[in-house]
Amino acid sequence: MIVHEKIIAKLKAKIASEKKEDEADLQKQLTRLEAKYNNLKRKLQGYHDDGSDKWLSFESEFNHDMDDVGKAFADFSKKAAIRKP
């Protein structure tokens, strides 16, 4: 999960170097992605072991959601790079 935090930091720095008209839009998008990531992080921290069946279900759903967030960060990174003059 630390990898995602490093990606967020790099994207914030990149956004700060964008043209002002692009910066606000990119910042909104990154804020939404960061919120999704933080929600997943809280979900993992708040998980209580209720047996192996529940863990397998939780793990499957969590991994799926984390993959979606990872893909969203990758797509956002590409989009942010394209917008760069």
trRosetta pair geometry for C-beta under 8 A, 3 or more apart (Angstrom, degrees):
i j d omega theta_ij theta_ji phi_ij phi_ji
1 4 5.7 -44 -166 29 52 112
1 5 6.9 53 140 -18 70 101
1 41 6.2 114 -164 -106 144 101
1 44 7.9 -149 -70 52 148 159
2 5 5.4 -53 -154 35 43 115
2 6 6.5 46 148 -20 70 101
3 6 5.8 -55 -155 34 33 111
3 7 6.5 34 148 -20 65 104
4 7 5.4 -50 -148 35 37 115
4 8 6.4 42 152 -23 66 101
4 37 5.6 -174 154 -147 139 137
4 69 7.3 17 -128 128 142 119
4 70 7.3 -98 -92 -94 109 76
4 73 6.8 -145 -136 -58 88 166
5 8 5.6 -47 -148 32 34 114
5 9 6.6 36 152 -19 63 103
6 9 5.7 -52 -150 35 34 112
6 10 6.4 32 152 -17 65 105
7 10 5.8 -56 -149 38 32 110
7 11 6.2 30 154 -18 66 107
7 73 5.5 51 137 177 146 138
7 77 7.4 -74 -167 -70 108 128
8 11 5.8 -57 -147 38 29 110
8 12 6.4 33 154 -22 64 104
8 30 7.3 129 -144 -175 78 107
8 33 7.9 -171 -105 106 96 106
8 34 5.6 90 -133 -102 130 104
8 37 7.2 -135 -65 57 131 163
8 73 7.8 -75 -68 -126 68 125
9 12 5.8 -52 -149 32 30 112
9 13 6.6 28 153 -16 62 105
10 13 5.8 -56 -153 37 33 111
10 14 6.3 33 150 -20 66 107
11 14 5.4 -53 -146 37 35 113
11 15 6.2 37 155 -22 67 104
11 30 5.5 175 130 -122 127 132
11 73 7.6 -118 -47 -155 148 90
11 76 6.9 24 -133 121 144 117
11 77 6.5 -101 -93 -94 108 80
11 80 6.6 149 -144 1 91 173
12 15 5.8 -52 -146 34 30 112
12 16 6.6 36 153 -24 61 104
12 30 6.8 157 -80 152 68 156
13 16 5.7 -51 -153 29 32 115
13 17 7.1 23 152 -14 61 105
14 17 6.0 -66 -161 36 35 106
14 18 7.2 50 143 -40 65 96
14 80 5.8 80 123 148 132 135
14 81 7.9 -46 -173 -76 145 66
14 84 7.9 -70 -176 -77 103 122
15 18 5.5 -37 -159 3 43 120
15 23 5.8 111 169 -141 83 73
15 26 4.6 -168 -126 113 109 126
15 27 5.6 130 165 -72 147 75
15 30 6.3 -93 -50 -13 153 151
15 80 6.8 -71 -77 -143 77 131
16 23 7.1 60 -113 -135 26 121
18 22 4.5 -104 162 90 125 112
18 23 4.6 165 79 -76 107 76
18 26 6.0 95 17 21 167 150
18 80 7.5 -94 -73 -161 132 90
18 83 6.8 15 -134 113 122 116
18 84 7.0 -102 -107 -98 82 69
19 22 4.8 74 62 16 85 105
19 23 6.8 -145 89 -26 37 90
19 85 6.9 76 -39 -27 116 118
20 23 5.4 -46 -139 19 31 121
20 24 7.5 31 170 -19 60 95
21 24 7.4 -53 -164 23 27 102
21 25 7.9 13 149 -1 56 111
22 25 6.0 -69 -160 44 43 108
22 26 5.8 35 152 -17 79 114
22 83 5.4 155 -153 159 145 133
23 26 5.9 -63 -144 42 27 108
23 27 6.0 28 159 -23 65 110
24 27 5.7 -55 -145 35 27 113
24 28 6.6 31 155 -21 62 103
25 28 5.9 -52 -153 30 31 111
25 29 6.6 28 152 -15 63 106
26 29 5.7 -56 -151 38 34 112
26 30 6.2 31 154 -17 68 108
26 80 5.8 88 -139 -110 129 100
26 83 7.2 -155 -71 65 125 157
27 30 5.7 -55 -144 40 31 109
27 31 6.2 38 154 -25 65 105
28 31 5.7 -53 -149 32 29 114
28 32 6.7 29 153 -18 62 103
29 32 5.9 -54 -155 33 32 110
29 33 6.6 28 151 -14 65 106
29 76 6.1 173 138 -129 121 119
30 33 5.6 -55 -148 40 36 111
30 34 6.0 37 153 -21 69 107
30 76 6.8 133 -87 174 72 146
31 34 5.7 -53 -143 38 29 112
31 35 6.4 34 154 -23 62 104
32 35 5.7 -53 -150 32 30 113
32 36 6.7 32 152 -18 63 102
33 36 5.7 -52 -153 33 34 111
33 37 6.4 34 150 -18 66 106
33 69 6.9 129 -163 -154 83 84
33 72 5.5 -173 -120 125 110 120
33 73 6.1 131 -180 -81 140 73
33 76 6.1 -64 -51 -31 159 161
34 37 5.5 -53 -149 38 34 114
34 38 6.2 33 153 -19 67 106
35 38 5.7 -53 -143 39 30 110
35 39 6.3 36 154 -23 63 104
36 39 5.7 -53 -150 33 30 114
36 40 6.6 29 153 -16 63 104
36 69 5.3 -173 120 -107 116 110
36 72 7.2 25 70 66 153 157
37 40 5.8 -57 -154 36 32 110
37 41 6.4 34 149 -22 65 107
37 69 5.4 133 -83 -172 76 143
37 73 7.9 52 -67 -60 128 122
38 41 5.3 -50 -146 35 35 117
38 42 6.4 36 154 -17 66 103
39 42 5.8 -54 -148 37 31 109
39 43 6.3 36 150 -24 64 106
40 43 5.4 -50 -146 33 33 117
40 44 6.5 33 155 -18 65 103
40 62 6.9 124 -158 -151 98 82
40 65 5.6 -180 -105 122 121 121
40 66 5.9 139 -178 -83 152 78
40 69 6.3 -103 -8 -24 153 155
41 44 6.0 -55 -153 35 30 109
41 45 6.4 24 152 -14 64 109
42 45 5.6 -57 -143 42 33 109
42 46 5.9 22 160 -12 67 115
43 46 6.0 -66 -143 44 23 104
43 47 6.9 46 152 -50 60 92
43 62 6.7 -173 113 -110 123 103
44 47 5.9 -33 -156 -6 33 116
44 62 6.4 98 -82 -147 93 140
47 58 6.0 112 -132 176 131 153
49 55 6.6 2 -134 -72 73 116
50 54 4.2 -6 80 56 104 158
50 55 7.5 174 54 -45 66 74
51 54 5.2 85 65 16 82 101
51 55 6.8 -146 100 -9 40 93
52 55 5.4 -55 -143 37 34 115
52 56 6.3 37 159 -23 68 102
53 56 6.0 -53 -151 32 29 109
53 57 6.7 25 152 -13 62 107
54 57 5.7 -56 -151 39 35 112
54 58 6.0 35 152 -19 68 108
55 58 5.6 -56 -144 40 31 111
55 59 5.8 33 157 -22 67 109
56 59 5.7 -51 -140 37 27 112
56 60 6.3 29 158 -20 61 107
57 60 6.0 -56 -149 35 27 111
57 61 6.4 19 157 -11 63 110
58 61 6.0 -64 -149 42 28 106
58 62 5.8 26 157 -19 67 114
59 62 5.7 -56 -139 40 26 111
59 63 6.1 26 161 -18 64 108
60 63 6.1 -56 -145 36 24 108
60 64 6.5 25 155 -18 60 108
61 64 5.7 -57 -151 36 30 113
61 65 6.3 27 155 -15 66 108
62 65 5.8 -58 -148 40 30 109
62 66 6.1 29 155 -19 66 109
63 66 5.6 -54 -141 39 30 111
63 67 6.3 36 155 -22 64 103
64 67 5.8 -53 -151 33 29 112
64 68 6.6 30 150 -19 62 104
65 68 5.6 -52 -153 33 34 114
65 69 6.5 32 151 -17 66 103
66 69 5.7 -51 -148 37 35 111
66 70 6.3 39 151 -21 65 105
67 70 5.6 -53 -147 37 31 114
67 71 6.4 31 154 -17 65 105
68 71 5.8 -55 -148 37 30 109
68 72 6.3 32 152 -21 64 107
69 72 5.5 -53 -147 36 33 114
69 73 6.4 35 153 -20 65 102
70 73 5.8 -52 -150 34 31 111
70 74 6.5 31 151 -18 64 105
71 74 5.5 -54 -148 37 34 113
71 75 6.2 34 154 -18 67 105
72 75 5.8 -52 -145 38 30 110
72 76 6.2 32 154 -20 63 108
73 76 5.6 -55 -144 38 29 113
73 77 6.3 35 154 -24 64 104
74 77 5.7 -51 -148 31 30 114
74 78 6.7 28 153 -16 62 104
75 78 5.8 -56 -153 36 33 110
75 79 6.3 30 152 -17 67 108
76 79 5.6 -56 -145 39 32 111
76 80 6.1 33 156 -21 67 107
77 80 5.8 -54 -144 36 28 111
77 81 6.4 27 155 -19 62 107
78 81 5.8 -58 -150 35 30 110
78 82 6.4 32 153 -22 65 105
79 82 5.7 -52 -149 32 32 113
79 83 6.6 30 154 -19 64 106
80 83 6.0 -57 -151 34 31 111
80 84 7.2 48 148 -39 60 95
81 84 5.7 -38 -162 5 38 119
